[in-house]
Amino acid sequence: MKQKLATLAFLGLTTFALTACSSAPATNAEAPKEAVKSALSDAAQQALDKATADVKTAKAKFALWTTADKAYKDALEAAKAGDSNAVIKQATFVSDQVARGIAQLSYPSTELK
């Protein structure tokens, strides 16, 4: 009786493991960067490149606002979709937010001493 129970438990766990592995989401390979570049206008690509550099600078100074981070992710998604107008809009917003975040570093502290 114990052997049958152990066998059934083993078969159940094996089936569960195989089912879990077979239903794992497939990862899509990202499109090559050059394919994205060709789908965007020159102005959109320049705006995206500037936004990328701005985000990198803001992260290095710990001045990246969450609004800029979200807009940057939206710009990357729009670039994957090939929507140049959305890329320009989001990337311009990113650059503006990063400039404000970096400027905020020079504001005086509001801590009470």
Secondary structure, DSSP 8 states (H G I E B T S, - for coil): -HHHHHHHHHHHHHHHHHHHHHTS--------HHHHHHHS-HHHHHHHHHHHHHHHHHHHTT---HHHHHHHHHHHHHHHHT-HHHHHHHHHHHHHHHHHHHHHTTS------
